[in-house]
Amino acid sequence: MKYRNAEAVLPEALLAELQKYCAGELIYVPSGESKAAWGEVNGSRARYEARNRQIMQSYRDGAAVCELAKQFYLSADSIRKIVKQRALG
């Protein structure tokens, strides 16, 4: 992100209005573009959701938490969180 002098970018009226609220301070102006949610662009969200569905199905089929932890390379606590979230949601 690059800083630009507001005097060079903004019309005088808008600059005067901004100076009323934040003269001498740094402010962030968001782009206004809608951004994709985490993991939607590269597909990681879908992969984790599929993995979690598989974990839940295996758990319902009788797999133990410690077995699932080894199979999916996760901690037992992580498996329990996934199972709990899926059971509630």
C-alpha positions as CSV (number, residue, x, y, z in Angstrom):
1,M,0.0,0.0,0.0
2,K,1.3,3.4,-1.0
3,Y,0.7,6.7,0.7
4,R,-0.4,9.6,-1.4
5,N,-0.9,13.3,-0.4
6,A,-4.6,14.1,-0.2
7,E,-4.0,17.5,-1.7
8,A,-2.9,15.9,-4.9
9,V,-5.8,13.4,-5.1
10,L,-8.9,15.0,-3.5
11,P,-11.0,17.9,-4.5
12,E,-10.6,21.0,-2.2
13,A,-14.1,20.6,-0.8
14,L,-13.6,17.0,0.2
15,L,-10.2,17.7,1.6
16,A,-11.6,20.5,3.8
17,E,-14.3,18.1,5.0
18,L,-11.8,15.4,5.8
19,Q,-9.6,17.9,7.7
20,K,-12.5,18.6,10.1
21,Y,-12.4,14.9,11.2
22,C,-8.8,13.7,10.9
23,A,-6.4,16.5,10.2
24,G,-2.8,15.3,10.4
25,E,-3.8,11.6,11.0
26,L,-3.2,8.6,8.7
27,I,-6.5,7.1,7.5
28,Y,-7.2,4.0,5.5
29,V,-9.6,4.2,2.6
30,P,-10.9,0.8,1.6
31,S,-11.2,0.0,-2.1
32,G,-14.9,-0.5,-2.0
33,E,-14.6,-3.8,-4.0
34,S,-16.3,-6.8,-2.6
35,K,-13.8,-9.4,-1.6
36,A,-14.1,-13.1,-1.7
37,A,-14.4,-14.8,1.6
38,W,-11.4,-16.7,3.0
39,G,-10.5,-19.7,0.9
40,E,-13.0,-19.2,-1.9
41,V,-10.4,-18.1,-4.5
42,N,-7.9,-20.9,-4.1
43,G,-10.4,-23.6,-3.2
44,S,-9.1,-24.3,0.3
45,R,-12.5,-23.6,1.9
46,A,-14.1,-26.3,-0.2
47,R,-11.3,-28.8,0.6
48,Y,-11.6,-28.2,4.3
49,E,-15.4,-28.6,4.2
50,A,-15.1,-31.8,2.3
51,R,-12.5,-33.1,4.7
52,N,-14.7,-32.2,7.7
53,R,-17.7,-33.9,6.1
54,Q,-15.5,-37.0,5.7
55,I,-14.4,-36.8,9.3
56,M,-18.0,-36.5,10.6
57,Q,-19.1,-39.4,8.4
58,S,-16.3,-41.6,9.7
59,Y,-17.1,-40.6,13.3
60,R,-20.8,-41.5,12.8
61,D,-19.7,-44.8,11.3
62,G,-17.8,-45.5,14.6
63,A,-14.3,-44.4,14.1
64,A,-12.5,-43.3,17.3
65,V,-11.3,-39.7,17.7
66,C,-7.7,-40.9,18.0
67,E,-8.0,-42.9,14.8
68,L,-9.3,-39.9,12.9
69,A,-6.6,-37.7,14.3
70,K,-3.9,-40.0,12.9
71,Q,-5.7,-40.5,9.6
72,F,-6.2,-36.8,9.0
73,Y,-3.0,-35.6,10.7
74,L,-4.9,-33.4,13.2
75,S,-4.9,-33.3,17.0
76,A,-7.7,-35.1,18.9
77,D,-8.9,-31.7,20.0
78,S,-9.2,-30.5,16.4
79,I,-11.3,-33.6,15.6
80,R,-13.5,-33.0,18.6
81,K,-14.1,-29.4,17.5
82,I,-15.0,-30.5,14.0
83,V,-17.4,-33.2,15.3
84,K,-19.0,-30.7,17.7
85,Q,-19.4,-28.0,15.1
86,R,-21.0,-30.5,12.6
87,A,-23.3,-31.9,15.3
88,L,-24.6,-28.4,16.2
89,G,-24.7,-26.9,12.7
